[in-house]
Amino acid sequence: MRRSMLLTAVALVLVVLMPVALFAAGQGEEEEAVGEVELAYNEDEGYTEFLRDMLDDYPFTSLNPLSGTSEDQLDYYTIRFAAGDNQPALAEMDIVWPATFAAAGWVAPVDEYVSEEDLDPLIDAYRDALTIEGELVAFPAQADALGFYYRTDLLEEYGYDGPPETWQEMIEMADTITEGEDDPDLQGFLFQGANIEGLLANYLTILWGMGGDVVDQDGNVIINDETGVEALQLMVDFIYEYGVSAEGVTTDETDDSRVAFQDGRGVFTLNWMYAYSLFDGDDSPIQGDFALTTPPSSPGYDPGVALGGWHWAVNANAADPEAAIEVAQHLTSYEVQKERVIRQTEIPTREDVYEDEEVLEAQPWLEEFLPVVQQGRMRPLSDQYSQVSEAIRDELSNALAQIKSPQEALDDAAARLDDLTIFPPPER
């Protein structure tokens, strides 16, 4: 009887404790479960399908493709992150955005999750561009740069064995070729002269190639010094002194100059990497008659190349930041970047992908890109980047329209920049 009473008591205890134990076990499983990781990204043709394929082993991810302009997408992220939303956990950001978001505390530093071994394959320019005050704030995913394109057939026809190394050589070549061709539609040099981000990138390409910069290593504004003025004067002279660029260049946006060069209406041009595949398309009049290289520079100085690209940043309020980081590391891995350049023709940020035999067999043009991207530099690092860019672009436009002299324009730009935060550039 005692044994029977004891067994009954034990059974009662088990009945009482079992739900508690099961609840505790359930809580443990819930804590270990991976939180949903929403990815927001710039919607390009085929990119959503590509991401689905690459994330097949990550069932906790969801996709949020963003359409509209770059500015529209920036507004979307700003609203969501400022409100403290935990989604999207991963945001694909234009290269100039992470500094602003990091300063606001909206994106998480990722250094502790990345080893030196992980960083070694990265193109140095991207490590520099995405490191803000000593902290890596995004995973470099897709490279881009403002390269210098030239017509190989025209240079060969006029006896030139290679592209110009200096801007003065470019002017002389452009003059010779346009005079010889006697085609009123042919311009020597096409660039983006409209008041858009591309105008700043074009100016920086020339400025850096003369040894100048927007600020010095102490953060002092120097854009209006002798070198800065010389760079802007050269852009003005392309139009009004040398005539290698038409006056209409002051309203040319990125795709305007791309279309003109592709139609055979330019000898030289500055443009982004997307233009290459279009120039090389089966319907392109210049297919096989162009090449890409680093821009000209002043004697004794390295070429200046403005970086672009899109990169994965982790929401500081993500419910499961480690899961988001795991996804970002996967999407920027060797295997995924290799697959992306083969399938999507997007430029890698890892140098080892440029050496892959399968990649070069599928995309032989990629060899031309690496020397350009390796010279890349970040546009002014600032947590107020849009204001910085606007301050400079407004005054560049004033000079190109001959409303102000280059010195007056850059003095006014410098006055506006003095009220903004600009981080010193990485030492080169």
C-alpha positions in Angstrom: 0.0 0.0 0.0 2.9 2.4 0.8 4.4 1.6 -2.5 1.1 2.3 -4.2 0.8 5.6 -2.4 4.4 6.5 -3.3 3.9 5.8 -7.0 0.7 7.8 -7.0 2.6 10.8 -5.5 5.4 10.5 -8.0 2.9 10.4 -10.8 1.2 13.6 -9.5 4.5 15.4 -9.3 5.3 14.4 -12.9 1.9 15.6 -14.1 2.4 19.0 -12.4 6.1 19.4 -13.5 5.8 18.1 -17.1 4.1 21.2 -18.5 6.7 23.4 -16.8 9.5 21.4 -18.3 8.0 21.4 -21.7 7.4 25.1 -21.5 11.1 25.7 -20.5 12.3 23.4 -23.3 10.1 25.3 -25.8 11.5 28.6 -24.6 15.0 27.3 -25.2 14.2 26.2 -28.7 12.6 29.6 -29.4 15.7 31.4 -28.2 17.9 29.3 -30.4 15.7 29.8 -33.5 17.0 32.0 -36.2 15.1 35.2 -36.6 13.8 36.3 -40.0 16.3 38.3 -42.1 14.7 40.6 -44.6 17.0 41.8 -47.4 16.2 45.1 -49.1 18.1 45.7 -52.4 18.3 47.6 -55.6 16.0 45.7 -58.0 18.0 44.9 -61.2 16.9 42.6 -64.0 17.4 39.0 -62.8 18.8 39.9 -59.4 15.8 38.7 -57.4 16.0 35.3 -59.1 19.7 35.2 -58.5 19.3 36.0 -54.8 16.6 33.3 -54.4 19.1 30.8 -55.8 21.9 31.9 -53.6 19.8 31.8 -50.5 18.3 28.4 -51.0 20.0 27.2 -47.9 18.8 30.2 -45.8 15.1 29.6 -45.4 14.8 32.3 -42.8 15.5 35.0 -45.4 12.9 37.1 -47.3 13.4 39.5 -50.2 12.3 43.1 -50.5 13.3 44.5 -53.9 13.4 48.3 -54.2 12.6 50.1 -57.4 12.9 53.8 -58.1 16.0 56.0 -58.1 18.9 55.8 -55.7 17.5 58.8 -53.9 14.1 57.0 -53.5 15.9 54.1 -51.9 17.9 56.3 -49.6 14.7 57.9 -48.4 13.2 54.4 -47.8 16.1 53.3 -45.6 16.2 56.6 -43.8 12.6 56.5 -42.8 12.7 52.8 -41.7 16.0 53.0 -39.8 15.2 56.3 -38.1 12.0 54.8 -36.8 14.0 52.0 -35.2 12.4 49.2 -37.4 14.2 45.9 -37.1 13.6 45.1 -40.8 15.2 45.1 -43.3 17.9 43.4 -41.4 20.2 43.7 -44.4 20.2 46.7 -46.6 22.1 46.9 -49.9 23.5 50.4 -49.9 25.2 52.8 -52.3 28.8 53.3 -51.3 28.3 56.8 -50.1 25.5 56.0 -47.6 27.1 53.8 -44.8 29.0 56.7 -43.3 25.7 58.6 -42.7 24.0 55.6 -41.3 26.9 54.6 -39.1 27.1 58.1 -37.6 23.4 57.9 -36.8 23.9 54.5 -35.1 21.6 52.8 -37.7 24.0 50.2 -39.0 26.1 47.9 -36.9 29.9 47.7 -37.1 30.9 44.2 -38.2 34.6 44.1 -37.4 34.3 41.5 -34.6 32.7 39.1 -37.1 35.3 39.4 -39.8 38.9 38.1 -39.6 41.9 39.4 -41.4 41.8 36.3 -43.5 38.3 37.4 -44.6 39.5 40.8 -45.5 42.7 39.9 -47.3 41.0 39.1 -50.7 39.1 42.4 -50.7 40.3 45.2 -53.0 42.0 47.6 -50.6 39.9 50.6 -51.9 36.7 49.0 -50.6 38.2 48.3 -47.2 39.1 51.9 -46.9 35.8 53.2 -48.3 33.7 51.2 -45.9 35.8 51.8 -42.8 34.4 54.7 -40.9 36.5 56.0 -37.9 38.2 52.7 -37.7 35.1 50.4 -38.0 34.0 48.4 -40.9 30.3 49.3 -41.4 29.3 47.2 -44.4 30.3 44.1 -46.4 31.7 45.0 -49.9 29.5 43.2 -52.4 29.5 44.9 -55.8 32.3 47.0 -57.2 32.0 50.0 -59.6 34.3 52.7 -60.7 34.4 55.7 -63.1 36.7 54.4 -65.9 38.1 56.0 -69.0 36.9 54.6 -72.3 38.5 55.2 -75.7 38.0 54.3 -79.3 40.7 51.9 -80.2 39.9 52.0 -83.9 40.3 55.8 -84.1 43.5 55.8 -82.1 45.0 53.1 -84.3 43.9 54.9 -87.5 45.7 58.1 -86.4 48.9 56.3 -85.4 48.5 56.2 -81.6 49.7 53.0 -79.9 47.8 53.5 -76.7 45.5 55.8 -74.7 46.7 59.1 -73.3 48.5 59.2 -70.0 47.9 62.9 -69.3 45.0 65.2 -69.9 47.1 67.3 -72.2 47.9 64.3 -74.4 44.1 63.5 -74.4 43.4 67.0 -75.7 46.0 66.8 -78.4 44.8 63.3 -79.5 41.1 64.5 -79.5 42.0 67.5 -81.6 43.9 65.5 -84.2 41.2 62.8 -84.5 38.2 65.1 -84.6 39.9 67.4 -87.2 40.8 64.4 -89.3 37.4 62.9 -89.1 35.7 66.2 -90.0 32.4 65.0 -88.4 30.4 67.7 -86.7 28.8 65.1 -84.5 32.1 63.7 -83.2 33.3 65.1 -79.8 36.7 64.6 -78.4 35.7 64.1 -74.8 32.3 63.2 -73.3 31.7 63.5 -69.6 28.8 64.1 -67.2 28.5 67.9 -66.8 24.9 68.1 -65.4 24.4 68.8 -61.7 24.3 65.2 -60.7 26.5 62.9 -58.6 28.4 62.0 -61.7 29.6 65.6 -62.1 31.3 65.4 -58.7 32.9 62.0 -59.6 34.2 63.5 -62.8 35.7 66.4 -61.1 37.3 64.3 -58.4 38.8 62.1 -61.0 40.7 65.1 -62.4 41.4 66.6 -59.0 42.9 63.4 -57.5 44.9 62.9 -60.7 46.6 66.3 -60.0 47.4 65.4 -56.4 44.5 67.4 -54.9 41.6 66.6 -52.6 38.5 68.0 -50.9 40.0 67.9 -47.4 43.5 67.2 -46.1 44.6 64.7 -43.5 43.6 67.0 -40.7 40.1 67.5 -42.1 40.7 71.0 -43.3 38.9 72.0 -46.5 41.4 72.5 -49.4 39.1 72.1 -52.4 39.6 75.8 -53.3 43.4 75.7 -53.2 45.6 76.1 -56.3 45.2 72.4 -57.4 41.4 72.4 -56.9 41.0 75.5 -59.0 43.4 74.1 -61.7 41.3 70.9 -61.9 38.0 72.9 -62.3 39.6 75.3 -64.8 40.6 72.3 -66.9 37.0 71.1 -67.0 35.9 74.6 -68.1 38.7 74.7 -70.7 37.6 71.3 -72.2 34.5 73.2 -73.4 35.5 76.9 -74.0 39.2 76.8 -74.6 40.1 73.5 -76.3 36.7 72.7 -77.7 37.1 68.9 -77.1 33.7 68.9 -75.3 30.5 70.6 -76.6 28.8 73.3 -74.5 25.8 70.9 -74.3 28.0 68.7 -71.9 26.8 70.9 -69.1 23.4 69.2 -69.2 24.7 65.7 -70.0 23.7 63.1 -67.4 25.4 59.6 -67.1 23.4 57.8 -69.8 23.5 60.8 -72.1 27.2 60.5 -72.5 27.0 56.7 -72.6 24.5 56.8 -75.5 26.6 59.4 -77.4 29.8 57.3 -77.0 28.1 54.1 -78.0 26.6 55.8 -81.1 30.1 56.7 -82.2 29.9 60.4 -81.3 32.9 60.5 -78.9 36.6 59.6 -79.0 37.1 59.5 -75.2 34.7 59.4 -72.2 34.4 58.9 -68.5 31.7 56.5 -67.4 30.8 53.8 -65.0 31.3 50.1 -65.4 27.7 49.4 -66.5 28.5 51.1 -69.8 31.0 48.4 -70.8 28.5 45.6 -71.5 26.3 48.1 -73.5 29.3 49.3 -75.6 30.1 45.6 -76.3 26.5 44.6 -77.1 25.7 43.0 -80.4 23.6 46.1 -81.4 26.4 48.5 -80.5 28.1 50.4 -83.4 31.4 50.4 -81.5 31.5 46.7 -80.5 35.1 45.6 -80.6 36.3 49.1 -81.2 36.8 50.4 -77.7 38.7 49.7 -74.5 38.8 50.7 -70.9 41.6 52.0 -68.8 42.4 54.3 -65.9 41.9 58.0 -66.6 44.7 60.4 -67.6 46.4 62.3 -64.8 49.0 65.0 -64.4 52.7 64.0 -64.7 54.0 62.4 -61.5 50.6 61.6 -60.1 48.6 58.3 -60.0 45.3 58.3 -61.9 42.2 59.3 -59.9 39.3 56.9 -60.0 36.0 57.5 -58.2 34.6 54.4 -56.6 31.0 53.3 -56.8 29.2 50.0 -55.9 26.6 48.5 -53.6 27.3 46.9 -50.3 25.4 45.0 -47.5 24.9 46.9 -44.2 23.4 45.3 -41.1 20.5 47.1 -39.4 21.7 48.0 -35.8 18.2 47.1 -34.6 18.0 43.7 -36.4 16.3 41.1 -34.2 19.0 38.6 -35.0 22.1 40.5 -36.2 24.3 37.4 -36.2 21.9 35.7 -38.7 22.0 38.9 -40.8 25.8 38.9 -40.7 25.9 35.2 -41.7 23.8 36.0 -44.8 25.9 39.0 -45.7 29.1 37.0 -45.4 27.6 34.3 -47.7 26.5 36.8 -50.3 30.0 38.4 -50.4 31.9 35.1 -50.4 34.1 33.9 -53.2 31.6 31.4 -54.5 28.7 33.9 -54.7 30.7 36.7 -56.2 32.0 34.3 -58.8 28.5 33.2 -59.6 27.3 36.8 -59.7 29.8 38.0 -62.2 29.1 35.0 -64.5 25.3 35.3 -64.3 24.7 39.0 -63.6 27.9 40.6 -65.0 28.3 42.4 -61.7 31.9 43.4 -60.7 33.5 41.6 -57.8 35.0 43.3 -54.8 37.4 40.3 -54.2 40.6 40.2 -56.1 40.7 36.4 -56.2 37.6 36.3 -58.3 39.3 38.2 -61.0 41.9 35.4 -61.3 39.3 32.6 -61.6 39.7 30.8 -64.9 36.0 30.0 -65.3 35.2 33.6 -64.6 37.6 34.9 -67.2 36.4 32.4 -69.7 32.8 33.6 -69.2 33.7 37.3 -68.9 37.1 37.9 -70.5 36.5 41.7 -70.3 36.9 41.5 -66.5 40.7 41.7 -66.8 40.4 45.3 -67.9 38.4 46.3 -64.8 40.8 45.3 -62.0 43.5 47.9 -62.6 40.8 50.6 -62.7 39.1 49.5 -59.5 42.4 49.1 -57.7 43.1 52.8 -58.2 39.6 53.6 -56.8 39.1 56.2 -54.1 36.1 57.1 -51.9 34.3 60.3 -52.5 34.4 62.6 -49.4 33.6 60.5 -46.3 30.9 62.3 -44.4 27.9 61.6 -42.2 26.3 64.5 -44.1 27.3 63.3 -47.6 24.3 64.6 -49.5 24.9 68.1 -48.3 28.6 67.8 -49.1 27.9 66.6 -52.6 25.3 69.2 -53.2 27.6 72.0 -52.0 30.4 71.0 -54.4 28.1 70.1 -57.4 26.2 73.4 -57.3 29.5 75.4 -57.6 31.0 73.1 -60.2 27.8 73.8 -62.3 28.2 77.5 -61.8 31.8 77.4 -63.1 30.9 75.1 -66.1 28.1 77.5 -67.0 30.5 80.5 -66.6 28.3 82.1 -64.0 31.4 82.1 -61.7 35.1 81.7 -62.2 36.6 78.4 -60.9 38.2 80.3 -58.0 34.9 82.0 -57.0 32.9 78.8 -57.3 35.3 76.8 -55.2 35.6 79.5 -52.6 31.9 79.4 -52.2 31.9 75.6 -52.1 34.6 75.7 -49.4 32.5 78.2 -47.3 29.6 75.7 -47.4 31.8 72.7 -46.6 33.3 74.4 -43.6 29.9 74.0 -41.8 29.8 70.2 -42.6 31.6 67.2 -41.2 34.1 65.6 -43.5 36.4 62.8 -42.3 40.0 62.9 -43.4 40.7 60.7 -46.4 42.6 57.4 -45.9 46.4 57.9 -46.3 47.7 56.7 -49.7 
